[in-house]
């Protein structure tokens, strides 16, 4: 049997891990469960909402700009290469996410969760970056009347299976577990 958290730190850590959005109902459940920490739980909820609002505001300040994964990582003080290495995922997969060559609907929550944690950002914010990242390389001039298209996006599975990762890493990134 799992024991209930006993310290304030344990309670706040568990509260932070809840995937439900912060709401009055959620706060009522948690403050009812841990009345001795009710004030701290409420204060922590406000801090979480403030961080999410700041992330949202920062994202909206780029309205009109396409915020790429590369730009978001640079803002967090890292590069695509270092980010991929720290996540132990193929650099080509991260590069393809940045350029929009992977269908964002097929990218698993695991990538969003671990990626957000890697740069200490909110998962929702990180997911929105991944979903909208479409960095394009400079294109040469063509005489064609229509610019060449990027072609069909690959799925996450196609990108991971086609990468240079060993089988254990491929299995990790393709598994359904959180």
Beta strands, then each sheet from edge to edge (+ up, - down):
end
